[in-house]
Amino acid sequence: EISEDLFLKHLASDSRALLEMMKVSSLRIRRDLDAMAKDMQTLSNFTHDMRNCLVPLGIAEVLLTDVMNILKGTQQFHKERHGKDKVQKGFDTMLAVRNNLVVMIDQSLACVKKTKTEYVKAEADVLPLIDETVEEISCHKMLRGKSINVKVEGKPRKGIFNYLDIKRVLQNLLINAGYVTRKEGNIDIFIKNLNDSIQISVRDYGCGIPEDVKSILLKENYTSKPDGNGFGLMSCKEIIEEYHQGQINFESEVGKGTTFYFTIAQSSN
């Protein structure tokens, strides 16, 4: 890297030196772009092959459907077998996860290929989504043994949102909260109606966020987790701000904890 003083003194008035400098810069940019294109192609191939890896779940679905039919009883006079409801719940969860993965993979491939796809948002209640997310994510290693409490202020109105993506936001925020929550500690989720939106907050009672980190959070891929990559919060920001035209922010006090909150549009009905 050349300092401004050195550039002005030796290069600014030398057209040949400037031309050579531009050639070197152009070559470096071209190399960087080629490397980025190669990385993107590798990522695309990997994402495509991930979808293929889900195909065997179709076989598992057929086999488990047969098992479910046996547990229900193959004749009218048969009684349902004990444990059938638990197996059914596990079966339904497996199918939901498989379907969600297929949707996310297809979205990733469409983004890479620059294919224009419709972003689907629909009217729905937020409370069932939150309850479902809490139940599914509570077995995560960061959340096991910790209490997740849902607190509703007033009667929650229906929102307009993409069900899977808002679930992704909640999952990321809950896992982050779990990381700083002691064993058997509490994490609170708050639901509140605003004028024309619904605010959902996730609060932990952990160590809080240092002042020097606050300024870069939600702006860079920052992480404090040893095995983290910082993509989680940036994913939340993209989903809320770009796809839902909402807001996401946080409040934190060192030694007392952190609250991340975001908004989605209310239904007019």
C-alpha beads as a LAMMPS data file, in Angstrom:
LAMMPS data file: protein, C-alpha beads

269 atoms
268 bonds

1 atom types
1 bond types

-500.0 500.0 xlo xhi
-500.0 500.0 ylo yhi
-500.0 500.0 zlo zhi

Masses

1 110.0

Atoms # bond

1 1 1 0.000 0.000 0.000
2 1 1 1.384 3.416 -1.011
3 1 1 0.949 6.480 1.199
4 1 1 -0.729 9.564 -0.229
5 1 1 2.471 11.634 0.107
6 1 1 4.545 9.038 -1.747
7 1 1 1.911 8.743 -4.466
8 1 1 1.769 12.510 -5.057
9 1 1 5.557 12.859 -4.994
10 1 1 6.569 10.032 -7.318
11 1 1 3.569 8.682 -9.246
12 1 1 0.887 11.309 -9.757
13 1 1 2.830 13.091 -12.518
14 1 1 4.166 9.924 -14.175
15 1 1 1.571 8.614 -16.615
16 1 1 3.489 5.405 -17.372
17 1 1 3.822 4.583 -13.688
18 1 1 0.106 5.250 -13.224
19 1 1 -0.750 2.977 -16.147
20 1 1 1.364 0.141 -14.739
21 1 1 -0.218 0.670 -11.359
22 1 1 -3.712 0.434 -12.889
23 1 1 -2.741 -2.769 -14.731
24 1 1 -1.530 -4.367 -11.504
25 1 1 -4.697 -3.286 -9.667
26 1 1 -6.890 -4.559 -12.505
27 1 1 -5.110 -7.926 -12.494
28 1 1 -5.500 -8.233 -8.743
29 1 1 -9.223 -7.402 -8.930
30 1 1 -9.697 -9.942 -11.732
31 1 1 -7.960 -12.635 -9.663
32 1 1 -10.117 -11.811 -6.637
33 1 1 -13.308 -11.947 -8.729
34 1 1 -12.272 -15.285 -10.241
35 1 1 -11.625 -16.679 -6.756
36 1 1 -15.010 -15.407 -5.557
37 1 1 -16.750 -16.937 -8.580
38 1 1 -15.045 -20.268 -7.904
39 1 1 -16.080 -20.174 -4.236
40 1 1 -19.653 -19.343 -5.254
41 1 1 -19.726 -22.259 -7.690
42 1 1 -18.410 -24.604 -4.995
43 1 1 -21.081 -23.359 -2.601
44 1 1 -23.766 -23.827 -5.271
45 1 1 -22.622 -27.392 -5.933
46 1 1 -22.597 -28.135 -2.216
47 1 1 -26.087 -26.682 -1.735
48 1 1 -27.409 -28.633 -4.720
49 1 1 -25.944 -31.880 -3.368
50 1 1 -27.409 -31.203 0.069
51 1 1 -30.833 -31.351 -1.559
52 1 1 -29.976 -34.746 -3.051
53 1 1 -28.933 -35.981 0.405
54 1 1 -32.506 -35.418 1.578
55 1 1 -33.937 -37.836 -0.996
56 1 1 -33.488 -40.955 1.218
57 1 1 -35.837 -39.332 3.726
58 1 1 -38.560 -40.112 1.191
59 1 1 -37.864 -43.818 1.776
60 1 1 -37.965 -43.253 5.534
61 1 1 -41.304 -41.476 5.091
62 1 1 -42.800 -44.495 3.282
63 1 1 -41.481 -46.930 5.902
64 1 1 -42.683 -44.815 8.812
65 1 1 -46.095 -44.408 7.181
66 1 1 -46.384 -48.205 7.162
67 1 1 -45.360 -48.299 10.828
68 1 1 -47.949 -45.636 11.677
69 1 1 -50.664 -47.643 9.940
70 1 1 -49.718 -50.724 11.981
71 1 1 -49.756 -48.710 15.220
72 1 1 -53.198 -47.350 14.359
73 1 1 -54.464 -50.881 13.757
74 1 1 -54.902 -52.693 10.463
75 1 1 -58.474 -53.771 11.236
76 1 1 -61.473 -51.790 12.479
77 1 1 -61.596 -53.728 15.759
78 1 1 -57.891 -53.128 16.489
79 1 1 -56.932 -50.658 19.212
80 1 1 -54.227 -48.057 18.736
81 1 1 -50.892 -49.227 20.078
82 1 1 -49.391 -47.557 23.122
83 1 1 -46.867 -44.864 22.103
84 1 1 -48.474 -44.206 18.715
85 1 1 -48.914 -40.483 19.492
86 1 1 -45.200 -40.077 20.302
87 1 1 -44.194 -41.820 17.091
88 1 1 -46.636 -39.640 15.142
89 1 1 -45.156 -36.487 16.673
90 1 1 -41.629 -37.567 15.787
91 1 1 -42.757 -38.452 12.267
92 1 1 -44.443 -35.063 11.780
93 1 1 -41.347 -33.256 13.090
94 1 1 -39.084 -35.143 10.678
95 1 1 -41.317 -34.241 7.724
96 1 1 -41.499 -30.577 8.758
97 1 1 -37.705 -30.318 9.081
98 1 1 -37.213 -32.054 5.719
99 1 1 -39.676 -29.697 4.011
100 1 1 -38.114 -26.611 5.637
101 1 1 -34.643 -27.672 4.482
102 1 1 -35.872 -28.166 0.920
103 1 1 -37.390 -24.661 0.917
104 1 1 -34.197 -23.077 2.296
105 1 1 -31.986 -24.929 -0.186
106 1 1 -34.212 -23.914 -3.104
107 1 1 -34.092 -20.291 -1.928
108 1 1 -30.281 -20.434 -1.758
109 1 1 -29.986 -21.891 -5.259
110 1 1 -32.408 -19.303 -6.650
111 1 1 -30.323 -16.536 -5.051
112 1 1 -27.083 -17.859 -6.553
113 1 1 -28.649 -18.268 -10.008
114 1 1 -30.276 -14.808 -9.737
115 1 1 -33.647 -16.420 -10.360
116 1 1 -36.495 -14.113 -9.403
117 1 1 -38.839 -15.933 -7.038
118 1 1 -41.843 -14.663 -5.134
119 1 1 -41.243 -14.135 -1.432
120 1 1 -44.344 -15.517 0.241
121 1 1 -45.806 -13.814 3.312
122 1 1 -49.167 -14.770 4.748
123 1 1 -51.488 -13.777 7.565
124 1 1 -50.947 -15.923 10.656
125 1 1 -50.944 -15.909 14.461
126 1 1 -47.512 -15.391 16.012
127 1 1 -48.141 -17.271 19.266
128 1 1 -48.429 -20.771 17.707
129 1 1 -45.241 -20.074 15.731
130 1 1 -43.383 -19.064 18.894
131 1 1 -44.671 -22.069 20.867
132 1 1 -43.692 -24.412 18.028
133 1 1 -40.218 -22.873 17.729
134 1 1 -39.592 -23.103 21.484
135 1 1 -40.635 -26.757 21.547
136 1 1 -38.421 -27.635 18.574
137 1 1 -35.328 -25.694 19.607
138 1 1 -35.348 -26.563 23.330
139 1 1 -33.243 -29.694 22.683
140 1 1 -30.381 -27.574 21.262
141 1 1 -27.166 -27.951 23.289
142 1 1 -27.237 -24.231 24.173
143 1 1 -30.795 -24.456 25.533
144 1 1 -31.004 -27.816 27.293
145 1 1 -31.862 -27.422 30.990
146 1 1 -32.892 -23.769 30.544
147 1 1 -36.414 -22.337 30.846
148 1 1 -37.902 -20.409 27.926
149 1 1 -40.925 -18.382 29.020
150 1 1 -43.399 -16.753 26.620
151 1 1 -45.069 -13.580 27.936
152 1 1 -47.894 -11.914 26.034
153 1 1 -48.946 -8.295 26.543
154 1 1 -52.627 -8.007 25.624
155 1 1 -54.199 -10.139 22.921
156 1 1 -51.684 -10.645 20.097
157 1 1 -52.981 -9.640 16.696
158 1 1 -52.306 -11.559 13.524
159 1 1 -49.202 -10.650 11.552
160 1 1 -48.125 -10.799 7.918
161 1 1 -44.915 -12.802 7.643
162 1 1 -43.017 -15.699 6.128
163 1 1 -43.511 -18.512 8.631
164 1 1 -40.225 -20.342 8.053
165 1 1 -38.044 -17.223 8.010
166 1 1 -39.476 -15.763 11.219
167 1 1 -38.905 -19.164 12.805
168 1 1 -35.262 -18.901 11.672
169 1 1 -34.964 -15.482 13.334
170 1 1 -36.375 -16.820 16.603
171 1 1 -34.095 -19.862 16.487
172 1 1 -30.987 -17.698 16.051
173 1 1 -31.958 -15.289 18.843
174 1 1 -32.844 -18.102 21.248
175 1 1 -29.595 -19.990 20.604
176 1 1 -27.600 -16.781 21.167
177 1 1 -29.524 -16.168 24.403
178 1 1 -28.889 -19.753 25.481
179 1 1 -25.151 -19.314 24.974
180 1 1 -24.958 -16.652 27.717
181 1 1 -27.574 -18.171 30.042
182 1 1 -26.429 -20.284 32.992
183 1 1 -27.747 -23.813 33.427
184 1 1 -31.328 -23.779 34.740
185 1 1 -31.480 -20.063 33.934
186 1 1 -34.339 -18.203 32.240
187 1 1 -34.899 -16.768 28.781
188 1 1 -38.007 -14.662 28.189
189 1 1 -39.897 -14.040 24.958
190 1 1 -42.233 -11.038 24.923
191 1 1 -45.011 -10.376 22.398
192 1 1 -46.457 -6.866 22.208
193 1 1 -48.795 -5.059 19.807
194 1 1 -47.568 -1.698 18.521
195 1 1 -49.558 0.740 16.356
196 1 1 -49.257 -1.099 13.048
197 1 1 -46.800 -3.856 13.899
198 1 1 -46.090 -6.680 16.322
199 1 1 -42.915 -6.575 18.414
200 1 1 -41.269 -9.823 19.483
201 1 1 -38.423 -9.658 22.008
202 1 1 -35.974 -12.277 23.266
203 1 1 -34.356 -11.434 26.601
204 1 1 -31.492 -13.157 28.374
205 1 1 -30.050 -12.426 31.803
206 1 1 -26.447 -13.100 30.930
207 1 1 -23.277 -11.037 30.863
208 1 1 -24.495 -8.297 28.509
209 1 1 -22.729 -6.843 25.467
210 1 1 -19.561 -4.718 25.902
211 1 1 -19.717 -1.151 24.578
212 1 1 -16.997 -1.744 21.973
213 1 1 -19.028 -4.593 20.461
214 1 1 -22.382 -2.782 20.344
215 1 1 -21.301 -0.542 17.469
216 1 1 -20.473 -3.455 15.147
217 1 1 -23.260 -5.851 16.119
218 1 1 -25.863 -6.194 13.332
219 1 1 -23.328 -4.584 10.971
220 1 1 -20.597 -7.218 10.732
221 1 1 -20.335 -11.010 11.072
222 1 1 -19.316 -10.786 14.736
223 1 1 -19.425 -13.781 17.068
224 1 1 -18.205 -14.515 20.577
225 1 1 -18.848 -18.271 20.286
226 1 1 -15.747 -20.448 19.665
227 1 1 -17.578 -22.427 16.980
228 1 1 -19.621 -19.478 15.645
229 1 1 -19.295 -17.549 12.393
230 1 1 -21.434 -14.464 12.992
231 1 1 -23.886 -15.289 10.223
232 1 1 -26.875 -15.730 12.560
233 1 1 -27.533 -12.087 13.415
234 1 1 -26.831 -10.935 9.862
235 1 1 -29.373 -13.484 8.642
236 1 1 -31.905 -12.095 11.148
237 1 1 -31.236 -8.551 9.968
238 1 1 -31.726 -9.487 6.308
239 1 1 -34.972 -11.373 6.977
240 1 1 -36.517 -8.627 9.107
241 1 1 -35.338 -5.479 7.334
242 1 1 -35.155 -6.530 3.688
243 1 1 -37.918 -9.118 3.432
244 1 1 -40.375 -7.911 6.076
245 1 1 -39.638 -4.162 6.064
246 1 1 -39.458 -4.332 9.838
247 1 1 -36.853 -3.289 12.378
248 1 1 -34.431 -5.280 14.512
249 1 1 -32.375 -3.867 17.359
250 1 1 -31.155 -4.617 20.868
251 1 1 -30.689 -3.178 24.336
252 1 1 -27.994 -4.453 26.652
253 1 1 -26.420 -3.739 30.009
254 1 1 -23.199 -5.397 31.097
255 1 1 -23.847 -7.774 33.976
256 1 1 -27.631 -7.688 33.547
257 1 1 -28.387 -9.132 30.128
258 1 1 -29.560 -8.334 26.618
259 1 1 -32.864 -7.967 24.794
260 1 1 -33.072 -8.391 21.026
261 1 1 -36.356 -7.250 19.521
262 1 1 -37.846 -7.109 16.036
263 1 1 -41.094 -6.042 14.395
264 1 1 -43.330 -7.523 11.724
265 1 1 -46.397 -5.991 10.112
266 1 1 -49.797 -6.444 11.702
267 1 1 -52.676 -7.793 9.667
268 1 1 -55.324 -5.192 8.880
269 1 1 -58.100 -7.785 9.370

Bonds

1 1 1 2
2 1 2 3
3 1 3 4
4 1 4 5
5 1 5 6
6 1 6 7
7 1 7 8
8 1 8 9
9 1 9 10
10 1 10 11
11 1 11 12
12 1 12 13
13 1 13 14
14 1 14 15
15 1 15 16
16 1 16 17
17 1 17 18
18 1 18 19
19 1 19 20
20 1 20 21
21 1 21 22
22 1 22 23
23 1 23 24
24 1 24 25
25 1 25 26
26 1 26 27
27 1 27 28
28 1 28 29
29 1 29 30
30 1 30 31
31 1 31 32
32 1 32 33
33 1 33 34
34 1 34 35
35 1 35 36
36 1 36 37
37 1 37 38
38 1 38 39
39 1 39 40
40 1 40 41
41 1 41 42
42 1 42 43
43 1 43 44
44 1 44 45
45 1 45 46
46 1 46 47
47 1 47 48
48 1 48 49
49 1 49 50
50 1 50 51
51 1 51 52
52 1 52 53
53 1 53 54
54 1 54 55
55 1 55 56
56 1 56 57
57 1 57 58
58 1 58 59
59 1 59 60
60 1 60 61
61 1 61 62
62 1 62 63
63 1 63 64
64 1 64 65
65 1 65 66
66 1 66 67
67 1 67 68
68 1 68 69
69 1 69 70
70 1 70 71
71 1 71 72
72 1 72 73
73 1 73 74
74 1 74 75
75 1 75 76
76 1 76 77
77 1 77 78
78 1 78 79
79 1 79 80
80 1 80 81
81 1 81 82
82 1 82 83
83 1 83 84
84 1 84 85
85 1 85 86
86 1 86 87
87 1 87 88
88 1 88 89
89 1 89 90
90 1 90 91
91 1 91 92
92 1 92 93
93 1 93 94
94 1 94 95
95 1 95 96
96 1 96 97
97 1 97 98
98 1 98 99
99 1 99 100
100 1 100 101
101 1 101 102
102 1 102 103
103 1 103 104
104 1 104 105
105 1 105 106
106 1 106 107
107 1 107 108
108 1 108 109
109 1 109 110
110 1 110 111
111 1 111 112
112 1 112 113
113 1 113 114
114 1 114 115
115 1 115 116
116 1 116 117
117 1 117 118
118 1 118 119
119 1 119 120
120 1 120 121
121 1 121 122
122 1 122 123
123 1 123 124
124 1 124 125
125 1 125 126
126 1 126 127
127 1 127 128
128 1 128 129
129 1 129 130
130 1 130 131
131 1 131 132
132 1 132 133
133 1 133 134
134 1 134 135
135 1 135 136
136 1 136 137
137 1 137 138
138 1 138 139
139 1 139 140
140 1 140 141
141 1 141 142
142 1 142 143
143 1 143 144
144 1 144 145
145 1 145 146
146 1 146 147
147 1 147 148
148 1 148 149
149 1 149 150
150 1 150 151
151 1 151 152
152 1 152 153
153 1 153 154
154 1 154 155
155 1 155 156
156 1 156 157
157 1 157 158
158 1 158 159
159 1 159 160
160 1 160 161
161 1 161 162
162 1 162 163
163 1 163 164
164 1 164 165
165 1 165 166
166 1 166 167
167 1 167 168
168 1 168 169
169 1 169 170
170 1 170 171
171 1 171 172
172 1 172 173
173 1 173 174
174 1 174 175
175 1 175 176
176 1 176 177
177 1 177 178
178 1 178 179
179 1 179 180
180 1 180 181
181 1 181 182
182 1 182 183
183 1 183 184
184 1 184 185
185 1 185 186
186 1 186 187
187 1 187 188
188 1 188 189
189 1 189 190
190 1 190 191
191 1 191 192
192 1 192 193
193 1 193 194
194 1 194 195
195 1 195 196
196 1 196 197
197 1 197 198
198 1 198 199
199 1 199 200
200 1 200 201
201 1 201 202
202 1 202 203
203 1 203 204
204 1 204 205
205 1 205 206
206 1 206 207
207 1 207 208
208 1 208 209
209 1 209 210
210 1 210 211
211 1 211 212
212 1 212 213
213 1 213 214
214 1 214 215
215 1 215 216
216 1 216 217
217 1 217 218
218 1 218 219
219 1 219 220
220 1 220 221
221 1 221 222
222 1 222 223
223 1 223 224
224 1 224 225
225 1 225 226
226 1 226 227
227 1 227 228
228 1 228 229
229 1 229 230
230 1 230 231
231 1 231 232
232 1 232 233
233 1 233 234
234 1 234 235
235 1 235 236
236 1 236 237
237 1 237 238
238 1 238 239
239 1 239 240
240 1 240 241
241 1 241 242
242 1 242 243
243 1 243 244
244 1 244 245
245 1 245 246
246 1 246 247
247 1 247 248
248 1 248 249
249 1 249 250
250 1 250 251
251 1 251 252
252 1 252 253
253 1 253 254
254 1 254 255
255 1 255 256
256 1 256 257
257 1 257 258
258 1 258 259
259 1 259 260
260 1 260 261
261 1 261 262
262 1 262 263
263 1 263 264
264 1 264 265
265 1 265 266
266 1 266 267
267 1 267 268
268 1 268 269
